[in-house]
Amino acid sequence: MNDTANERADQPRANGRFAGRTVLITGAAGDIGRATAVRLAGDGAHVVLADIADGIETTAAMCADVNAAAEPATVAFDVTHEIDVQRAFEDLSAQGITADLLFNNAGYQGDFENVVDYDATDFRRVLEINVTGVFVVMKWFARTLIATGRPGAIVNTASMAHGGAPNMAAYSASKAAVVALTKTAAKDLAPASIRVNSVSPAFIGPGHMWDRQVELQAGTPSQYFSDEPDEVAAQMIAAVPLRRYGSLDEVAAAVQFLLSDDASYITAFDIQVSGGAT
Ligand SMILES: NC(=O)c1ccc[n+]([C@@H]2O[C@H](COP(=O)([O-])OP(=O)(O)OC[C@H]3O[C@@H](n4cnc5c(N)ncnc54)[C@H](O)[C@@H]3O)[C@@H](O)[C@H]2O)c1
């Protein structure tokens, strides 16, 4: 393929599968949230972009670029502050915006330390963002949607770290909790016709989390990784049967499928976007 063909192949298809749907995305200023927002906007969705970081406006501009009809809205809240989350949903409702789809994706990796050295304050912070935050946003999304009587779907971002990644005690525990929380929410929300699934990415890049984990694993003594970042990156890739890290858009594609009506009979499921890494 020439460069133009490559560029065209990389564009999300504007086939309108999400026309008339409104998706709220948390962590929308980050790498995976942004890639997913652009993909869903390109597929016809209205997007509501949430984060505490400034980058949501950039994501909004990118969504409008792929599809002028996406009409991106932005909302700033910390997922750990329930009152702010509640107000954000109430404000959106007052503006006539009710999301029927949720990509519940904001997250924090935390420190990299052996469990004997792990700081309890950081441990609590990771669980607060990755577990309590996911729960709180899901709760207010569902309450708001149920009040309208419409069906919907949720995808929570877990991680392959749910199996227990070295030096990542808090993150691994938090992502295992997201998988369990997803299954409970799927049961609780099934009577309201709201499906709840999760995605578990493994090594995804390029991006902030990939760079950070390579650098911090190299800086944290362990029998599992070298102290040289380049070697750590190679060790991580060697653990993946497909022998590469996944792209941001490959995570977005799994989220797009789970949120779409193509997944209408799938709930309480975790899709591993891992290149075969377990
Ligand atoms: N990138 C990877 O390799 C990878 C692998 C597995 C899972 N994940 C998960 O994917 C999700 C997105 O990660 P990413 O790679 O895009 O990382 P990222 O750091 O680029 O994005 C995370 C976003 O979450 C936001 N956020 C953090 N705390 C918040 C809070 N309290 N309130 C509101 N927003 C908050 C940040 O501002 C940031 O924009 C996370 O849940 C992460 O754990 C990422």
PDBQT file of the ligand as one rigid body, heavy atoms in Angstrom, charges set to zero:
ROOT
HETATM    1  N1  LIG A 301      -1.750   1.457  28.117  1.00  0.00    +0.000 N 
HETATM    2  C1  LIG A 301      -1.633   0.222  28.592  1.00  0.00    +0.000 C 
HETATM    3  O1  LIG A 301      -0.647  -0.468  28.344  1.00  0.00    +0.000 OA
HETATM    4  C2  LIG A 301      -2.750  -0.358  29.427  1.00  0.00    +0.000 A 
HETATM    5  C3  LIG A 301      -2.759  -1.733  29.643  1.00  0.00    +0.000 A 
HETATM    6  C4  LIG A 301      -3.775  -2.278  30.406  1.00  0.00    +0.000 A 
HETATM    7  C5  LIG A 301      -4.766  -1.481  30.933  1.00  0.00    +0.000 A 
HETATM    8  N2  LIG A 301      -4.713  -0.126  30.711  1.00  0.00    +0.000 N 
HETATM    9  C6  LIG A 301      -5.789   0.670  31.289  1.00  0.00    +0.000 C 
HETATM   10  O2  LIG A 301      -6.360   1.459  30.266  1.00  0.00    +0.000 OA
HETATM   11  C7  LIG A 301      -6.925   2.641  30.831  1.00  0.00    +0.000 C 
HETATM   12  C8  LIG A 301      -6.439   3.838  30.047  1.00  0.00    +0.000 C 
HETATM   13  O3  LIG A 301      -5.014   3.861  30.106  1.00  0.00    +0.000 OA
HETATM   14  P1  LIG A 301      -4.098   4.713  29.107  1.00  0.00    +0.000 P 
HETATM   15  O4  LIG A 301      -3.043   3.803  28.614  1.00  0.00    +0.000 OA
HETATM   16  O5  LIG A 301      -4.928   5.463  28.161  1.00  0.00    +0.000 OA
HETATM   17  O6  LIG A 301      -3.414   5.664  30.197  1.00  0.00    +0.000 OA
HETATM   18  P2  LIG A 301      -3.343   7.265  30.271  1.00  0.00    +0.000 P 
HETATM   19  O7  LIG A 301      -2.526   7.547  31.498  1.00  0.00    +0.000 OA
HETATM   20  O8  LIG A 301      -2.890   7.801  28.966  1.00  0.00    +0.000 OA
HETATM   21  O9  LIG A 301      -4.869   7.688  30.509  1.00  0.00    +0.000 OA
HETATM   22  C9  LIG A 301      -5.503   7.555  31.762  1.00  0.00    +0.000 C 
HETATM   23  C10 LIG A 301      -6.413   8.758  31.931  1.00  0.00    +0.000 C 
HETATM   24  O10 LIG A 301      -7.168   8.605  33.145  1.00  0.00    +0.000 OA
HETATM   25  C11 LIG A 301      -7.286   9.888  33.734  1.00  0.00    +0.000 C 
HETATM   26  N3  LIG A 301      -7.497   9.795  35.162  1.00  0.00    +0.000 N 
HETATM   27  C12 LIG A 301      -6.643   9.292  36.092  1.00  0.00    +0.000 A 
HETATM   28  N4  LIG A 301      -7.145   9.456  37.315  1.00  0.00    +0.000 NA
HETATM   29  C13 LIG A 301      -8.353  10.069  37.182  1.00  0.00    +0.000 A 
HETATM   30  C14 LIG A 301      -9.343  10.507  38.095  1.00  0.00    +0.000 A 
HETATM   31  N5  LIG A 301      -9.201  10.350  39.427  1.00  0.00    +0.000 N 
HETATM   32  N6  LIG A 301     -10.473  11.102  37.596  1.00  0.00    +0.000 NA
HETATM   33  C15 LIG A 301     -10.632  11.277  36.272  1.00  0.00    +0.000 A 
HETATM   34  N7  LIG A 301      -9.709  10.889  35.344  1.00  0.00    +0.000 NA
HETATM   35  C16 LIG A 301      -8.574  10.296  35.804  1.00  0.00    +0.000 A 
HETATM   36  C17 LIG A 301      -5.940  10.575  33.443  1.00  0.00    +0.000 C 
HETATM   37  O11 LIG A 301      -6.025  11.990  33.550  1.00  0.00    +0.000 OA
HETATM   38  C18 LIG A 301      -5.628  10.078  32.043  1.00  0.00    +0.000 C 
HETATM   39  O12 LIG A 301      -6.042  10.984  31.052  1.00  0.00    +0.000 OA
HETATM   40  C19 LIG A 301      -6.515   2.643  32.312  1.00  0.00    +0.000 C 
HETATM   41  O13 LIG A 301      -7.602   2.157  33.087  1.00  0.00    +0.000 OA
HETATM   42  C20 LIG A 301      -5.365   1.672  32.350  1.00  0.00    +0.000 C 
HETATM   43  O14 LIG A 301      -5.206   1.093  33.614  1.00  0.00    +0.000 OA
HETATM   44  C21 LIG A 301      -3.743   0.453  29.961  1.00  0.00    +0.000 A 
ENDROOT
TORSDOF 0
